[in-house]
Amino acid sequence: MQKKLTVSIDEEVYRGLYTYIGPGKISKFIEELVRPHVIRPNLETAYAEMAKDEAREKEALEWAELTFKDTKREAR
């Protein structure tokens, strides 16, 4: 559910938003900027989404394996 919010901003800022973001897109732009600062992410969902990226997972696994091999050579 969406809620309506009235925000007062400087006229120059508004013109910039209107020019670069476009009419009808300003609310979404502002929401996307603000969201990470006010809503805690669901880490389980975020990790599941990252795991779907096969290229990223392959790179992470290669990095982890190389790191593990390096620790074997360290003097104890």
N, C-alpha and C positions, 0 to 999 in steps of 0.2 A: 504494500500500500504506500502510496506517495502522499507527502504532506506539502502544502504550499508554504513558502517562507519568503518574507519580504526582507531584502537586504539593501542598505544604502551604500553606494560606492561613489567615488569621485567620477565626475563626468568624463574626464580624459580616459580613465580606466574602462568605463562603459563603452566609449567609442572604440577603444582598442579591442575589447571583447566582441563588439558588434562587427567590426571590420574583419578581424582575423578568425574568429570562431564562427561567426554567422548568426543571424537571427534564428531562434528556435533551437539552437544548440548550446546556448550559454549555460543553462541549468545542468545539463549532463556533464559539460566540461568542468564546472565548479564541483559537482558531486564527485567526479573521478579524482579531482585534486584533493578533496577533503577526506574522502572515505578512509584512506589508510591511516589518517591521523586520529580518527574517532571510532573506528570499528576494529576490534581485534579479529585477526583472521582465524579461521578454523584450520589449525595446523594439520590436522589429519587429512582434510580435504585438499589442502594446498600440497602436501607431500604426495598424495595420490595423483594429483594432476601432474606434478613434476615427474613422477615415475612413468607416466604415459609417454614421455619424451624419450624415445629409445636412443637417440643419438646422445642426449645428455647423460643418460644412464650408462651408456657404454663408456663415455669419456670419464665419468666419475669412477667407474669400476677400474679402468686402466690406471687412473691417478692413484686410487687406493692401493692397488697391487704394487705399483712402483714405490709408493711410500713404505709399504710393508717390507719390500725387498731391501730398501735402504736401511731400515732399522736393524735388519739381521747383521749388517756389516759393522754396526757401531760397537766400539769396545765397551765391555762391561766392567 
